[in-house]
Amino acid sequence: MELGGVAALVTGGASGLGAATARRLHFLGARVAVVDRDADRGQALAGELGEGAAFVAADVADEQAMGVAVEQAASLGPLRVAVACAGIGEARRVLERDGRPHPLASFERVLRVNLVGTFNALRLAAAAMARLDPLEGGQRGVVVATASIAAYEGQIGQVAYSASKAGIVGMTLPAARDLASVGVRVLAVAPGIMDTPLLGQLPEDARQALGRGVPFPKRMGTPEEFASLVVHLCENDYLNGEVVRLDGGLRMPPR
């Protein structure tokens, strides 16, 4: 798929992996709708990108708000790319050291944002793509979700986060099969330890220690590397129904 001139929607697009993806897509000629709850950062990024970029404030798990976001993205051009980067994490064990169980509300919140929000973006974007005229080969669009290596090797305290990301892994292939009839591809990236603003808050020695745990290269991944992989997934028409790990060969230990 050629990215020049198409519209692309990026959830969680105001910072981190989403912002790097929005910048890369825009650089390649896509018209980008940055979707996020952080209006200040989102508007600043859209302003930085300039012509062909817009910010839309939305909670990814809100059906009405995301419906509006998809409509606004489609107003920029033919919506053929959607990248779901919005996500949160919370460190809690199933049972805390004092025996208290994991709060159900916090578990539901992580799944609501990460899994339900991803599915909400997927289904609404796919519906918009299905109404487009097909490109050569019958393709109408592509959706790329963000999973995590925690979907496979969740650490102690990651039960909610791992469950939400495993859900994204699990729905990638059936969603691709569901949408094959309308020419919409579905893929996911499972990043490892990425140098996002969240990890940027750690002390430098802690950041270096995280990088040394990666087999090779011995460092954290960058948002730009994530964005580069997303672009390849969009451009390579024969990739479908797959989850690609981006982790330097890392397999997470229990803690």
Backbone hydrogen bonds in HBPLUS format (Angstrom, degrees):
<---DONOR---> <-ACCEPTOR-->    atom                        ^
c    i                          cat <-CA-CA->   ^        H-A-AA   ^      H-
h    n   atom  resd res      DA  || num        DHA   H-A  angle D-A-AA Bond
n    s   type  num  typ     dist DA aas  dist angle  dist       angle   num
A0006-VAL N   A0003-LEU O   3.30 MM   3  5.70 167.5  2.32 124.7 128.3     1
A0005-GLY N   A0029-GLY O   2.88 MM  24  5.82 172.4  1.89 129.5 127.7     2
A0031-ARG N   A0006-VAL O   2.82 MM  25  6.12 167.0  1.83 157.6 162.2     3
A0007-ALA N   A0078-PRO O   2.86 MM  71  5.37 177.8  1.86 131.1 130.8     4
A0080-ARG N   A0007-ALA O   3.19 MM  73  6.13 145.8  2.31 150.9 153.8     5
A0008-ALA N   A0031-ARG O   2.80 MM  23  6.02 154.9  1.87 153.2 154.7     6
A0033-ALA N   A0008-ALA O   2.79 MM  25  6.16 163.6  1.82 164.6 170.0     7
A0009-LEU N   A0081-VAL O   2.93 MM  72  6.34 154.4  1.99 143.8 148.8     8
A0083-VAL N   A0009-LEU O   2.77 MM  74  6.20 161.3  1.80 163.0 169.7     9
A0010-VAL N   A0033-ALA O   3.02 MM  23  6.26 166.4  2.04 170.7 167.5    10
A0035-VAL N   A0010-VAL O   2.93 MM  25  5.84 171.3  1.93 154.2 153.1    11
A0011-THR N   A0083-VAL O   2.94 MM  72  6.41 153.0  2.02 159.8 168.3    12
A0085-CYS N   A0011-THR O   3.08 MM  74  5.31 142.4  2.23 117.4 125.8    13
A0012-GLY N   A0035-VAL O   2.81 MM  23  5.97 122.2  2.15 145.9 162.8    14
A0013-GLY N   A0035-VAL O   3.13 MM  22  5.56 157.8  2.18 142.8 143.8    15
A0019-ALA N   A0015-SER O   3.20 MM   4  4.57 160.7  2.24 103.1 106.3    16
A0020-ALA N   A0016-GLY O   3.13 MM   4  6.39 164.8  2.15 155.8 159.8    17
A0021-THR N   A0017-LEU O   3.02 MM   4  6.18 151.9  2.10 143.5 151.6    18
A0022-ALA N   A0018-GLY O   2.87 MM   4  6.11 159.4  1.91 150.1 155.9    19
A0023-ARG N   A0019-ALA O   2.95 MM   4  6.16 161.2  1.98 150.0 154.8    20
A0024-ARG N   A0020-ALA O   3.01 MM   4  6.19 160.3  2.05 144.2 149.5    21
A0025-LEU N   A0021-THR O   2.90 MM   4  6.08 170.0  1.91 157.6 160.1    22
A0026-HIS N   A0022-ALA O   3.00 MM   4  6.07 161.7  2.03 147.0 152.5    23
A0027-PHE N   A0023-ARG O   2.89 MM   4  6.05 155.8  1.94 147.8 154.8    24
A0028-LEU N   A0024-ARG O   3.11 MM   4  6.35 141.7  2.26 143.0 152.4    25
A0028-LEU N   A0025-LEU O   3.18 MM   3  5.18 126.8  2.48  93.8 107.2    26
A0030-ALA N   A0025-LEU O   2.98 MM   5  5.41 158.9  2.03 151.0 144.3    27
A0029-GLY N   A0026-HIS O   2.98 MM   3  5.14 161.0  2.02 108.6 113.0    28
A0032-VAL N   A0052-GLY O   2.81 MM  20  6.36 126.9  2.09 156.3 162.1    29
A0054-ALA N   A0032-VAL O   2.95 MM  22  6.45 147.7  2.06 158.6 163.3    30
A0034-VAL N   A0054-ALA O   2.76 MM  20  6.09 162.7  1.79 169.6 169.0    31
A0056-VAL N   A0034-VAL O   2.83 MM  22  6.06 161.1  1.86 157.8 156.9    32
A0036-ASP N   A0056-VAL O   3.23 MM  20  6.70 151.8  2.32 152.3 159.9    33
A0058-ALA N   A0036-ASP O   3.12 MM  22  5.64 152.8  2.19 117.5 125.9    34
A0042-GLY N   A0038-ASP O   2.94 MM   4  5.97 159.9  1.98 151.8 158.5    35
A0043-GLN N   A0039-ALA O   2.87 MM   4  5.80 167.3  1.89 149.0 152.3    36
A0044-ALA N   A0040-ASP O   3.06 MM   4  6.14 152.5  2.14 140.0 148.2    37
A0045-LEU N   A0041-ARG O   2.92 MM   4  6.14 156.4  1.97 149.9 155.5    38
A0046-ALA N   A0042-GLY O   3.01 MM   4  6.23 166.0  2.03 150.5 154.4    39
A0047-GLY N   A0043-GLN O   2.91 MM   4  6.04 154.4  1.97 143.9 151.3    40
A0048-GLU N   A0044-ALA O   2.90 MM   4  6.13 148.5  2.00 141.8 150.8    41
A0049-LEU N   A0045-LEU O   2.89 MM   4  6.18 157.5  1.94 154.4 159.8    42
A0050-GLY N   A0046-ALA O   2.93 MM   4  6.10 152.5  2.01 144.6 152.4    43
A0053-ALA N   A0050-GLY O   3.15 MM   3  5.88 127.8  2.43 149.2 150.0    44
A0062-ASP N   A0059-ASP O   2.96 MM   3  5.35 166.3  1.97 119.9 123.7    45
A0066-MET N   A0062-ASP O   2.97 MM   4  6.03 164.4  1.99 156.3 160.7    46
A0067-GLY N   A0063-GLU O   2.99 MM   4  6.07 142.8  2.13 137.9 148.6    47
A0068-VAL N   A0064-GLN O   3.05 MM   4  6.39 153.2  2.12 150.0 155.9    48
A0069-ALA N   A0065-ALA O   2.99 MM   4  6.28 153.3  2.06 141.7 149.7    49
A0070-VAL N   A0066-MET O   2.91 MM   4  6.11 159.2  1.95 149.7 153.6    50
A0071-GLU N   A0067-GLY O   3.08 MM   4  6.30 156.8  2.14 142.7 149.2    51
A0072-GLN N   A0068-VAL O   2.90 MM   4  6.18 157.9  1.95 152.9 158.6    52
A0073-ALA N   A0069-ALA O   2.90 MM   4  6.13 153.1  1.97 146.1 154.0    53
A0074-ALA N   A0070-VAL O   2.89 MM   4  6.09 158.7  1.93 149.2 155.0    54
A0075-SER N   A0071-GLU O   3.02 MM   4  6.28 126.5  2.32 136.3 150.3    55
A0075-SER N   A0072-GLN O   3.20 MM   3  5.03 134.8  2.41  90.1 102.6    56
A0076-LEU N   A0073-ALA O   3.05 MM   3  5.52 155.8  2.11 110.2 117.7    57
A0077-GLY N   A0074-ALA O   3.37 MM   3  5.47 148.6  2.47  99.3 107.4    58
A0142-VAL N   A0080-ARG O   2.83 MM  62  6.14 147.2  1.93 144.9 152.9    59
A0082-ALA N   A0142-VAL O   3.08 MM  60  6.55 146.3  2.20 153.4 160.2    60
A0144-VAL N   A0082-ALA O   2.83 MM  62  6.30 159.8  1.87 159.8 166.4    61
A0084-ALA N   A0144-VAL O   2.82 MM  60  6.27 157.8  1.87 155.3 163.0    62
A0092-ARG N   A0157-GLY O   2.93 MM  65  4.43 140.2  2.09 131.5 128.5    63
A0102-HIS N   A0094-VAL O   2.80 MM   8  4.89 143.7  1.93 144.8 140.2    64
A0096-GLU N   A0100-ARG O   2.80 MM   4  5.26 168.7  1.82 158.8 158.4    65
A0099-GLY N   A0096-GLU O   2.82 MM   3  5.19 161.7  1.85 118.8 122.4    66
A0107-PHE N   A0103-PRO O   3.29 MM   4  6.61 157.5  2.34 149.3 155.5    67
A0108-GLU N   A0104-LEU O   2.90 MM   4  6.16 165.2  1.92 158.5 162.3    68
A0109-ARG N   A0105-ALA O   2.95 MM   4  6.10 148.2  2.05 141.0 149.9    69
A0110-VAL N   A0106-SER O   3.16 MM   4  6.37 162.0  2.19 147.6 150.2    70
A0111-LEU N   A0107-PHE O   3.15 MM   4  6.43 166.1  2.17 152.1 156.0    71
A0112-ARG N   A0108-GLU O   2.79 MM   4  5.89 148.3  1.89 144.7 154.5    72
A0113-VAL N   A0109-ARG O   3.07 MM   4  6.31 164.7  2.10 153.6 155.3    73
A0114-ASN N   A0110-VAL O   2.94 MM   4  5.94 162.1  1.98 155.4 157.8    74
A0115-LEU N   A0111-LEU O   2.95 MM   4  5.11 138.6  2.12 122.1 134.9    75
A0116-VAL N   A0111-LEU O   2.96 MM   5  6.35 165.7  1.98 159.7 164.4    76
A0117-GLY N   A0112-ARG O   2.88 MM   5  6.10 128.2  2.16 138.9 154.4    77
A0119-PHE N   A0115-LEU O   2.97 MM   4  6.22 165.0  1.99 152.4 156.3    78
A0120-ASN N   A0116-VAL O   2.83 MM   4  5.99 153.7  1.89 148.6 156.6    79
A0121-ALA N   A0117-GLY O   3.07 MM   4  6.29 160.5  2.11 145.5 149.4    80
A0122-LEU N   A0118-THR O   2.91 MM   4  6.11 158.6  1.96 149.0 155.8    81
A0123-ARG N   A0119-PHE O   2.87 MM   4  6.02 171.8  1.87 157.3 158.0    82
A0124-LEU N   A0120-ASN O   3.17 MM   4  6.21 165.6  2.19 146.6 150.9    83
A0125-ALA N   A0121-ALA O   2.97 MM   4  5.87 160.5  2.01 145.5 151.8    84
A0126-ALA N   A0122-LEU O   2.92 MM   4  5.93 159.2  1.96 146.3 152.9    85
A0127-ALA N   A0123-ARG O   3.07 MM   4  6.20 148.9  2.17 137.4 145.2    86
A0128-ALA N   A0124-LEU O   3.20 MM   4  6.49 153.9  2.27 143.4 149.4    87
A0129-MET N   A0125-ALA O   2.89 MM   4  6.18 159.4  1.93 153.2 159.6    88
A0130-ALA N   A0126-ALA O   2.89 MM   4  6.01 153.9  1.95 148.3 154.7    89
A0131-ARG N   A0128-ALA O   3.25 MM   3  5.56 148.6  2.35 104.0 112.6    90
A0132-LEU N   A0129-MET O   2.97 MM   3  5.43 164.0  2.00 117.2 122.5    91
A0135-LEU N   A0139-GLN O   2.71 MM   4  5.20 172.9  1.71 153.1 155.6    92
A0138-GLY N   A0135-LEU O   2.91 MM   3  5.40 150.2  2.00 141.9 140.8    93
A0140-ARG N   A0183-GLY O   2.66 MM  43  5.15 173.4  1.67 139.0 137.7    94
A0141-GLY N   A0183-GLY O   3.39 MM  42  6.78 153.7  2.46 145.5 141.7    95
A0185-ARG N   A0141-GLY O   2.96 MM  44  6.39 155.8  2.02 149.3 146.2    96
A0143-VAL N   A0185-ARG O   2.88 MM  42  6.26 154.7  1.95 148.2 155.2    97
A0187-LEU N   A0143-VAL O   2.92 MM  44  6.31 160.0  1.96 162.4 168.4    98
A0145-ALA N   A0187-LEU O   2.87 MM  42  6.28 161.9  1.90 142.6 145.2    99
A0189-VAL N   A0145-ALA O   2.96 MM  44  6.41 152.2  2.04 153.9 158.3   100
A0147-ALA N   A0189-VAL O   2.68 MM  42  5.70 156.3  1.73 152.4 158.8   101
A0151-ALA N   A0148-SER O   2.99 MM   3  5.56 163.4  2.02 112.5 118.0   102
A0149-ILE N   A0191-PRO O   3.05 MM  42  5.96 152.3  2.13 151.8 145.0   103
A0152-TYR N   A0149-ILE O   2.98 MM   3  5.48 152.8  2.06 110.6 118.3   104
A0153-GLU N   A0149-ILE O   2.95 MM   4  6.24 167.4  1.97 154.9 159.0   105
A0158-GLN N   A0155-GLN O   2.95 MM   3  5.41 150.3  2.04 143.4 140.8   106
A0156-ILE N   A0254-PRO O   2.75 MM  98  5.79 165.5  1.77 173.5 168.3   107
A0162-SER N   A0158-GLN O   2.71 MM   4  5.64 170.5  1.72 164.0 167.3   108
A0163-ALA N   A0159-VAL O   3.05 MM   4  6.02 155.9  2.11 136.5 143.5   109
A0164-SER N   A0160-ALA O   3.00 MM   4  6.23 157.7  2.05 150.2 155.9   110
A0165-LYS N   A0161-TYR O   3.00 MM   4  6.26 159.0  2.04 152.6 158.2   111
A0166-ALA N   A0162-SER O   2.78 MM   4  5.89 153.2  1.85 150.0 158.0   112
A0167-GLY N   A0163-ALA O   3.04 MM   4  6.18 143.6  2.18 139.1 148.0   113
A0168-ILE N   A0164-SER O   3.34 MM   4  6.71 142.8  2.49 135.0 143.5   114
A0169-VAL N   A0165-LYS O   3.07 MM   4  6.45 158.3  2.12 148.0 153.2   115
A0170-GLY N   A0166-ALA O   2.85 MM   4  6.06 158.8  1.89 147.1 153.3   116
A0171-MET N   A0167-GLY O   3.01 MM   4  6.19 140.2  2.18 141.9 150.9   117
A0172-THR N   A0169-VAL O   3.37 MM   3  5.52 149.6  2.47 101.6 110.0   118
A0175-ALA N   A0171-MET O   2.95 MM   4  5.80 152.2  2.03 144.5 152.7   119
A0176-ALA N   A0172-THR O   3.00 MM   4  6.17 153.2  2.07 144.4 152.0   120
A0177-ARG N   A0173-LEU O   2.91 MM   4  6.21 154.2  1.98 153.7 161.3   121
A0178-ASP N   A0174-PRO O   2.82 MM   4  6.03 155.2  1.88 144.9 152.0   122
A0179-LEU N   A0175-ALA O   2.97 MM   4  6.12 154.9  2.03 148.5 154.3   123
A0180-ALA N   A0176-ALA O   3.02 MM   4  5.92 112.5  2.50 136.9 150.5   124
A0182-VAL N   A0179-LEU O   3.09 MM   3  5.50 149.0  2.19 108.9 117.5   125
A0184-VAL N   A0179-LEU O   3.20 MM   5  5.40 177.2  2.20 143.0 142.2   126
A0183-GLY N   A0180-ALA O   3.12 MM   3  5.02 160.7  2.16 101.6 107.5   127
A0241-GLY N   A0186-VAL O   2.79 MM  55  5.49 142.5  1.93 151.9 162.8   128
A0188-ALA N   A0242-GLU O   3.04 MM  54  6.44 147.1  2.15 155.5 155.4   129
A0244-VAL N   A0188-ALA O   2.91 MM  56  6.36 158.2  1.95 151.7 152.2   130
A0190-ALA N   A0244-VAL O   2.77 MM  54  5.83 166.9  1.79 140.7 142.0   131
A0246-LEU N   A0190-ALA O   3.01 MM  56  5.95 159.9  2.05 132.4 131.0   132
A0192-GLY N   A0246-LEU O   2.90 MM  54  5.95 139.4  2.06 146.4 134.1   133
A0221-GLY N   A0193-ILE O   2.85 MM  28  6.14 159.5  1.89 156.8 156.0   134
A0196-THR N   A0194-MET O   2.87 MM   2  5.66 131.2  2.11 108.9  93.7   135
A0195-ASP N   A0221-GLY O   2.68 MM  26  5.84 163.4  1.71 158.7 160.2   136
A0200-GLY N   A0196-THR O   2.95 MM   4  6.16 136.9  2.14 145.4 158.3   137
A0201-GLN N   A0198-LEU O   3.33 MM   3  5.75 162.8  2.36 106.0 111.1   138
A0202-LEU N   A0199-LEU O   3.03 MM   3  5.51 164.1  2.06 114.3 119.4   139
A0206-ALA N   A0203-PRO O   3.02 MM   3  5.34 123.2  2.35 105.4 119.6   140
A0207-ARG N   A0203-PRO O   3.04 MM   4  6.40 153.2  2.12 152.2 160.6   141
A0208-GLN N   A0204-GLU O   2.90 MM   4  6.16 158.5  1.94 153.1 158.5   142
A0209-ALA N   A0205-ASP O   3.03 MM   4  6.18 150.9  2.11 138.8 146.6   143
A0210-LEU N   A0206-ALA O   3.09 MM   4  6.34 152.4  2.17 145.1 151.5   144
A0211-GLY N   A0207-ARG O   3.17 MM   4  6.48 158.5  2.22 146.9 152.1   145
A0212-ARG N   A0208-GLN O   3.01 MM   4  6.29 151.0  2.09 148.4 156.1   146
A0213-GLY N   A0210-LEU O   3.22 MM   3  5.48 144.8  2.35 102.6 112.3   147
A0214-VAL N   A0211-GLY O   3.12 MM   3  5.63 166.9  2.14 116.3 120.4   148
A0216-PHE N   A0248-GLY O   3.24 MM  32  5.26 167.5  2.26 152.4 153.8   149
A0219-ARG N   A0217-PRO O   2.77 MM   2  5.69 131.5  2.00 112.8  97.2   150
A0225-GLU N   A0222-THR O   3.03 MM   3  5.26 128.5  2.30 103.4 116.2   151
A0226-PHE N   A0222-THR O   3.22 MM   4  6.64 153.2  2.29 149.0 156.4   152
A0227-ALA N   A0223-PRO O   2.90 MM   4  6.19 161.8  1.93 150.4 155.2   153
A0228-SER N   A0224-GLU O   2.91 MM   4  6.09 153.2  1.99 142.2 149.5   154
A0229-LEU N   A0225-GLU O   3.11 MM   4  6.34 154.3  2.18 143.2 148.9   155
A0230-VAL N   A0226-PHE O   2.98 MM   4  6.32 160.3  2.02 154.1 159.8   156
A0231-VAL N   A0227-ALA O   2.97 MM   4  6.23 161.3  2.01 152.2 156.7   157
A0232-HIS N   A0228-SER O   3.08 MM   4  6.38 155.9  2.14 143.2 149.6   158
A0233-LEU N   A0229-LEU O   2.93 MM   4  6.23 159.7  1.97 155.0 160.4   159
A0234-CYS N   A0230-VAL O   2.98 MM   4  6.28 149.8  2.08 148.5 156.9   160
A0235-GLU N   A0231-VAL O   2.91 MM   4  6.14 154.6  1.98 151.2 158.4   161
A0236-ASN N   A0232-HIS O   2.86 MM   4  5.87 148.6  1.96 155.0 161.0   162
A0239-LEU N   A0236-ASN O   3.24 MM   3  5.92 169.4  2.25 122.1 124.5   163
A0250-LEU N   A0247-ASP O   3.14 MM   3  5.47 160.3  2.18 111.9 117.9   164
